[in-house]
Amino acid sequence: MASDSKDIAGPAQEKLKLKLYSYWQSNCSQRVIIVLNLKGLDYEYKAVDLLKGDQFDLEFEKLNPIGYVPVLVDGDAVVGDSYAIVLYLEDKYPQHPLLPKDLKKKALNLQVASIVCSSIQPFHNLLIQKFMETKFNADEKLKLVQHHVEKGLSALEKLLKDVPGKYATGDEVLLADVFLAPQLNFAVTWLGIDTTQYPRLARADVAYNELPAFQAALPERQPDYPSSS
């Protein structure tokens, strides 16, 4: 469960609570929020406005020198990068395990997460987006990003097409789902990609809509989501 920093009662309580430095539109942050929700962990949401350049603040750079969100602070442990954060939470907080004991299934979950992180998500990165804006017009940039995201989703569809179950790798919510769900949301919401061309992924996406832990992690549910007023 997330709370804004203004909800913290005092220094003693603040020390006991996990802190997540995040930005509402970051699907990397969304992965971590899903895990925090699944594991029932209370945390303080610390908004980092990437459009205003909060990530270049000297205090934030002390937490993560590369200047990316998310960053998790757990007592004296400071962890940047969503993959590292998720694995840290998995090791420290064993409730709702995300990695199965079966080695083949575990490897499959790690593979899905890695494909999302290394082959698809980089095209969402704000720095990459800004660089592409110097080389392409808006339509060209969109088509380029769509192409690479669709290439990654096609690979995931082939990888998972024969795997039974309602979620990515079966009937349990595991690591692959944590990484896949935000990616599918971004593909549909921001890129206008038709996910019906990926029936196995689309089936899992429908199942994610029924999970409170996933729904509470959606961008529009975050404290720093822009107000329409």
N, C-alpha and C positions, 0 to 999 in steps of 0.2 A: 504494500500500500504506500502510495506516494504522498508526501506533504510538502508544501512550500516552506522555505526557510523561516518565513514569518510565523509559522505554526509551532516552532520549537520553543518549548517553555523556558529553557535555560541552558547554561554551559554543561551541566552534568548530563542532562538528557541528550544534548547534541552529540556528546562523545560516544553515546551508546548506539547512535543511529548511523546506518550506512548513508553515505552521500553519493548521489549520482549527478555528475555534471553532464548536461544533456542539452539538446536542441530539438524542438518539437518535430522538425521535418527530417531528422536523421534516422534512417532505417537501421543504422548501426546501433544507435541508442535504443531503438524499438526492440531489438533482439534482447538487450540486457533487461529492459523493463519487463518483457515477457517472462524471462527467467526469474526475476525478483518476484513477480506475481505468482508464478507456478510454485515457487518455494515458500511463499507466504512471508516474505521478508519485508519489514518496515524500512523505509528509506526516505531521505530528504531529497527533493528534486531541486537542483541548482541549475537554473537556466543560463545557458551560454549563447548569446545572440550572435550567430555566425555572420549574419548580414551586416551587423554593426561592428564586427571585428573584435568581439570580446575574447576570441580565441588567441589574440595576440597580446592580451594583457599579461604583464610580467608575472603576476601571481598565478595566472592559469598556466603559463609556460613552465612554472616550477612543478606543476602537477603533471603536465604532459608536454615535454619539449617540442614535440612535433606539432602541437597546437590543434589536435583533433578531439572531437567528442566521439564516444563517451569516455568519461573517466570515473572510476569508482574509488571512493575513499572508505576504507574499513579500518577504523582505528589508525594504526601507524602504517597500514598497507595502502599504497596508492597504485592502482592498476589502470593503465590506458589500453585502448584497443578492445573492441567488443569480443573478439575471439578469446583473448587472454582473460577478459573479465568473466565471460561465461564459464570458462574452464576453472577459474579461481573459485567462483561461486559453487560450481559442481563439486570441487574438492572439499571446500570448507563447510558447505551446507548440504548434507546428504539427502534431505527430504526431497521428494519427487526427483529421483535420479534421471538424468538425461542421456546417459550412455549405458547401453545394455551390456550385460556380461558376455553375451555371445560375441566372439571376436569378429566374425564376418559382418554381423549387423552393426557392431560398433564402428568398424572400418567404413561401412556404407554411410553411417551418420556423419562421420568425420569428413568423408569425401564430399558429401552434399554441402556441408558447411564451408569447406574449402573452395568449392566451385563458386559459391555465392560470393565469398569474400574476395577471392583472387581474380576471378574471370568475369564477374558481372558487376558487382558493386562499385569498382573503381570509376566507372563511367557516371556515377552519381556524385562523385567527389566535387566539392565546390571549386577547388582549384582547377581541376580538369575541365569543369564546365566553363569557367571563366577563360581558360586558355582556348577552348574550342570556339568561344565567342569572337576571339581575335582572328580566327581562321575561316569561320563559316557563318553564313547567315542563319537566322532562327530555324528555318525549315530544314536546311542542310544539317544543322546540329541535331535537331530532333530525329531525323532519319538515321543519322550515324549512331546515336545512342540506342534508338529502337533496334537497329540491326544487331548490335553487340549484345544487348539484353536478350533479344529473341534467340540469338545463337546459344547463349548460356542456358536459357530455358529449354530449348530443344534438346540440349545435351542432358539436362536433368530429366526430361520426359523419357528419353531413351534409357537412362540409367534406372529409372523407377517404374517403368511401364508394367513390368511383370511382378512387382512387389504387391502382395495382397494387403488389404486393410484400408481403413478410412483416412489415416494420416500418411505422412511421407514414406515411412518404413514399416508400417504395420498399424496395429490398433492401439498403440501407446504413443503419447506425445513425447517425442525425444528431441535430441539436439538438431536433427535435420529440420524439424518443424519450426524451431526457434529462428532458424536462418531463412527458411523458405517463405514463411508467412509474410514478413515485411517486404521481401523482394517482390512477391506477387502483388501485394498492395500497391507498391510503387509502380510496377509495370502497368497496372490497370488505371490507377488514379492520376499519375503524372505523365505517363507515356501513351496512354490510350491503346495499349496492347490488348488484343482479343485473346484471352487465355483459353477459350474453348478449343483452340488448336492444340492445346496440351491437356488432353482429357484426364490423365493421371494427376497432374498438378492441380487442375481445376477441381477435381474431386476432393483433394486435400484442402483446398482453399475454402470450399463450402463448409467443411468440417470445422475449420478455424473460426468461422463466423459464429459457431455455437459455443465457443470457449471464452468465458469471462476474462481469463488471464490474458488472452490475445486481444480481445476487444478493448480492454482497459489500456492497452499499449498503443492503440491507434494514434496517429498524429493529432487528430482533432480532439483527443481526450487529454492532451498534455496541458499542464498549467500555463505554458508560454505560447499556446496556440493563439494566433492573432484574433482579436475580437472583431466581429463584423460591424460593431457600432462605432 
